Amino acid sequence: MRVVLDTNVFVSGIFFGGVPGLVLDLWKAGDVELVVTEAILSEYEDVLRRLAERYPEVDPDPILGLVTKKGFFVQAARLAVSVCADPDDDKFIAGALGGQAKVIVSGDRHLLDVSGHQGVRVLKPADFAAEFGPGG
């Protein structure tokens, strides 16, 4: 199954584990494919590098290298109009459509509000884990 992770879920999974970490574990184990576009990877990298400036012990390169090697890279779909109330979140919808992912994992209310757009569900990390994780 192909999924898109919004940046908060991705970064939270790396630094704090918990349910977002479980979602990343499913990807690392090969149970899900992480759909990535150039814009999504750029945002992941930007946020991780800013965190590394604040926390010098954080090295973003290993996880970014893993995304580069194991991510399912796609061309983002062109959206005729903005889908989300926050247009910056449209990159996740465009990525899901371009990669034929049926799920975006996010807690962002702007993305949650458009769940179901063109068949793409937006699930909170706990809901995704309950449905698709071990025992789901």
C-alpha positions as a Markdown table, in Angstrom:
| # | Residue | x | y | z |
|---|---|---|---|---|
| 1 | Met | 0.0 | 0.0 | 0.0 |
| 2 | Arg | 1.3 | 3.4 | -0.9 |
| 3 | Val | 1.0 | 6.2 | 1.7 |
| 4 | Val | 2.0 | 9.9 | 2.0 |
| 5 | Leu | 3.2 | 11.1 | 5.4 |
| 6 | Asp | 2.8 | 14.8 | 6.1 |
| 7 | Thr | 5.9 | 16.4 | 7.5 |
| 8 | Asn | 4.8 | 16.5 | 11.1 |
| 9 | Val | 4.1 | 12.8 | 11.2 |
| 10 | Phe | 7.4 | 12.1 | 9.5 |
| 11 | Val | 9.5 | 14.2 | 11.8 |
| 12 | Ser | 7.5 | 13.2 | 14.9 |
| 13 | Gly | 8.1 | 9.5 | 14.0 |
| 14 | Ile | 11.8 | 10.1 | 13.8 |
| 15 | Phe | 12.3 | 12.1 | 17.0 |
| 16 | Phe | 9.6 | 10.9 | 19.3 |
| 17 | Gly | 8.5 | 7.5 | 18.1 |
| 18 | Gly | 5.1 | 6.7 | 19.4 |
| 19 | Val | 2.4 | 6.0 | 16.8 |
| 20 | Pro | 4.1 | 8.1 | 14.1 |
| 21 | Gly | 7.2 | 6.0 | 14.7 |
| 22 | Leu | 5.1 | 2.9 | 14.2 |
| 23 | Val | 4.0 | 4.2 | 10.8 |
| 24 | Leu | 7.7 | 4.8 | 9.9 |
| 25 | Asp | 8.4 | 1.2 | 11.1 |
| 26 | Leu | 5.8 | -0.1 | 8.7 |
| 27 | Trp | 7.6 | 1.7 | 5.9 |
| 28 | Lys | 11.1 | 0.5 | 7.0 |
| 29 | Ala | 9.8 | -3.1 | 7.1 |
| 30 | Gly | 8.4 | -2.8 | 3.6 |
| 31 | Asp | 4.7 | -3.1 | 4.7 |
| 32 | Val | 3.9 | 0.3 | 3.1 |
| 33 | Glu | 5.5 | 2.4 | 0.4 |
| 34 | Leu | 6.3 | 6.0 | 1.2 |
| 35 | Val | 5.3 | 8.2 | -1.7 |
| 36 | Val | 7.5 | 11.2 | -2.0 |
| 37 | Thr | 7.6 | 14.1 | -4.5 |
| 38 | Glu | 10.4 | 16.6 | -4.9 |
| 39 | Ala | 8.3 | 19.2 | -2.9 |
| 40 | Ile | 7.6 | 16.8 | 0.0 |
| 41 | Leu | 11.3 | 15.7 | 0.2 |
| 42 | Ser | 12.3 | 19.4 | 0.2 |
| 43 | Glu | 10.0 | 20.1 | 3.1 |
| 44 | Tyr | 11.2 | 17.1 | 5.0 |
| 45 | Glu | 14.8 | 18.2 | 4.5 |
| 46 | Asp | 14.1 | 21.8 | 5.4 |
| 47 | Val | 12.4 | 20.9 | 8.7 |
| 48 | Leu | 15.1 | 18.3 | 9.6 |
| 49 | Arg | 17.9 | 20.7 | 8.9 |
| 50 | Arg | 16.3 | 23.4 | 11.0 |
| 51 | Leu | 16.0 | 20.9 | 13.9 |
| 52 | Ala | 19.6 | 19.9 | 13.5 |
| 53 | Glu | 20.6 | 23.6 | 13.9 |
| 54 | Arg | 18.7 | 23.7 | 17.2 |
| 55 | Tyr | 19.9 | 20.3 | 18.3 |
| 56 | Pro | 23.4 | 19.7 | 17.0 |
| 57 | Glu | 23.3 | 16.0 | 18.1 |
| 58 | Val | 20.6 | 15.4 | 15.5 |
| 59 | Asp | 22.0 | 14.2 | 12.1 |
| 60 | Pro | 19.3 | 14.3 | 9.4 |
| 61 | Asp | 21.4 | 12.7 | 6.8 |
| 62 | Pro | 20.7 | 9.0 | 7.6 |
| 63 | Ile | 16.9 | 9.3 | 7.4 |
| 64 | Leu | 17.1 | 11.5 | 4.4 |
| 65 | Gly | 19.3 | 9.0 | 2.7 |
| 66 | Leu | 16.9 | 6.2 | 3.6 |
| 67 | Val | 14.0 | 8.2 | 2.1 |
| 68 | Thr | 16.1 | 8.8 | -1.1 |
| 69 | Lys | 16.8 | 5.1 | -1.3 |
| 70 | Lys | 13.5 | 3.5 | -0.2 |
| 71 | Gly | 11.0 | 6.2 | -1.0 |
| 72 | Phe | 8.6 | 5.8 | -4.0 |
| 73 | Phe | 9.3 | 8.9 | -5.9 |
| 74 | Val | 6.6 | 10.3 | -8.2 |
| 75 | Gln | 5.7 | 13.3 | -10.2 |
| 76 | Ala | 3.1 | 15.4 | -8.3 |
| 77 | Ala | -0.3 | 15.6 | -9.9 |
| 78 | Arg | -1.2 | 19.0 | -11.1 |
| 79 | Leu | -4.1 | 20.5 | -9.1 |
| 80 | Ala | -6.3 | 22.8 | -11.1 |
| 81 | Val | -7.3 | 24.7 | -7.9 |
| 82 | Ser | -6.1 | 24.7 | -4.4 |
| 83 | Val | -7.7 | 21.8 | -2.4 |
| 84 | Cys | -6.7 | 22.7 | 1.2 |
| 85 | Ala | -7.5 | 25.8 | 3.2 |
| 86 | Asp | -3.7 | 26.0 | 3.6 |
| 87 | Pro | -2.4 | 25.8 | 0.0 |
| 88 | Asp | 1.0 | 24.7 | 1.4 |
| 89 | Asp | -0.7 | 21.4 | 2.3 |
| 90 | Asp | -1.7 | 20.8 | -1.4 |
| 91 | Lys | 1.7 | 19.2 | -2.0 |
| 92 | Phe | 0.5 | 16.1 | 0.0 |
| 93 | Ile | -2.7 | 15.8 | -2.0 |
| 94 | Ala | -0.8 | 16.2 | -5.3 |
| 95 | Gly | 1.8 | 13.6 | -4.2 |
| 96 | Ala | -0.9 | 11.1 | -3.2 |
| 97 | Leu | -2.7 | 11.6 | -6.6 |
| 98 | Gly | 0.6 | 11.4 | -8.5 |
| 99 | Gly | 1.6 | 8.2 | -6.7 |
| 100 | Gln | -1.8 | 6.6 | -6.6 |
| 101 | Ala | -1.7 | 6.5 | -2.8 |
| 102 | Lys | -5.0 | 6.0 | -1.2 |
| 103 | Val | -4.0 | 7.3 | 2.2 |
| 104 | Ile | -2.2 | 10.4 | 3.6 |
| 105 | Val | -1.2 | 10.1 | 7.3 |
| 106 | Ser | -1.7 | 13.5 | 9.0 |
| 107 | Gly | -3.0 | 15.2 | 12.0 |
| 108 | Asp | -3.3 | 18.5 | 10.1 |
| 109 | Arg | -6.8 | 19.8 | 10.2 |
| 110 | His | -6.6 | 21.3 | 6.7 |
| 111 | Leu | -5.7 | 17.9 | 5.3 |
| 112 | Leu | -8.2 | 16.1 | 7.5 |
| 113 | Asp | -10.9 | 18.5 | 6.2 |
| 114 | Val | -10.4 | 17.3 | 2.6 |
| 115 | Ser | -10.3 | 13.6 | 3.4 |
| 116 | Gly | -12.0 | 11.7 | 0.5 |
| 117 | His | -10.8 | 14.2 | -2.2 |
| 118 | Gln | -10.5 | 12.1 | -5.4 |
| 119 | Gly | -10.5 | 8.9 | -3.3 |
| 120 | Val | -7.6 | 9.9 | -1.0 |
| 121 | Arg | -8.3 | 9.3 | 2.6 |
| 122 | Val | -6.6 | 11.4 | 5.3 |
| 123 | Leu | -6.1 | 9.4 | 8.5 |
| 124 | Lys | -4.6 | 10.5 | 11.8 |
| 125 | Pro | -1.6 | 8.3 | 12.8 |
| 126 | Ala | -3.5 | 6.4 | 15.4 |
| 127 | Asp | -6.4 | 5.6 | 13.0 |
| 128 | Phe | -3.9 | 4.5 | 10.3 |
| 129 | Ala | -2.1 | 2.2 | 12.8 |
| 130 | Ala | -5.4 | 0.8 | 14.0 |
| 131 | Glu | -6.5 | -0.1 | 10.5 |
| 132 | Phe | -3.2 | -1.0 | 8.9 |
| 133 | Gly | -0.7 | -1.7 | 11.6 |
| 134 | Pro | 0.0 | -5.0 | 13.4 |
| 135 | Gly | -3.3 | -6.6 | 14.3 |
| 136 | Gly | -5.2 | -4.0 | 12.2 |
